[in-house]
Amino acid sequence: MSDAPDPTIQACAAPTGARRTAGAWQPFTGGGLARFADAGMGRIVAMVVTFALATALTLGWTLPTAWWPVVDRAIRELPEAGPTLAHGRLHWPGVTAGILADSPHLGIAVRIDERSPLGRTADLQVELLPQALRVAGIAGFIEWPWPADWNLSLGRLEARAAWEAWRRPVLATAVGAVTTLLATAWCLVALTLALPVRAAAFVLRRRIGLGGSLRLAAAAFSGASPVLGLGMVGYALRWLPWPALAAVVGAHLLVACLLLVWGLFSRPGCAAPARPANPFGPGAEAPRRRRRQGNPFG
């Protein structure tokens, strides 16, 4: 028995000829996605990081637009002196407290007595409790106890100076974290889908290898990232409510899957294996007779 590989499987496993890396520059059409399957891994990584950074920069515009004004108003409502955070507890002068500033996106409040009711009108509300920081939203709330080694003054002047000093580092950290998170998530999802995409390509007789399936999936999820960016812009401009923003994440995944299928169908088809010639078929004797009648000294 011959050890040669099956020509059909070999033809479907990897493309023949030179890679078409010159045309791999945009992941928004089926043809553009199909070319990324033949591109180098460096090009794919660069594209994934670029689209993740673009989405994170959109978040970097959303935060100063929707949240930073609320923080500025809350700082202006702080007492000039008195509030301190020491030994793991928030000390607030007097007993009057409540919502310092709010908007449809964010609310900031101080609650001296945890049992006192405090309404919530924003999608996300940050509450300063005597012993913890609480972040409450539609899905519930989460608390972080105040560190015992902190000794901070929360007067208006001190809080303003600290916020001005940390405003840009906080924004840069958020952009960097979102870029890393998105790029890592897309690569992990592409790695998970590489084998199913390769199996689907074999069934559909599309010429693509396992590495090409990985690159195609990564390009498809990167191409769907503008859906996330548009959702964040719509939420910041109050065109979309919070539940609609959550639905945008699901829409992003659906668009990525549709792009992946489009790119897979845009791949070249597998070449049909050549059939061996039938030595006993019609016309098989004529060439042999011509070879016998030829002049061996011609």
Secondary structure, 3 states (H helix, E strand, C coil): CCCCCCHHHHHHHCCCCCCCHHHCCCCCCHHHHHHHCCCCHHHHHHHHHHHHHHHHHHHHHHHHHHCHHHHHHHHHCCCCCCCEEECCEEECCCCCCCEEEECCCEEEEECCCCCCCCCCCCCEEEEECCCEEEEEECCEEEEEECCCCCEEECCHHHHHHHHHHHHHHHHHHHHHHHHHHHHHHHHHHHHHHHHHHHHHHHHHCECCCHHHHHHHHHHHHHHCHHHHHHHHHHHHCCCCCHHHHHHHHHHHHHHHHHHHHHHHHCCCECCCCCCCCCCCCCCCHHHHHHHHHCCCCC
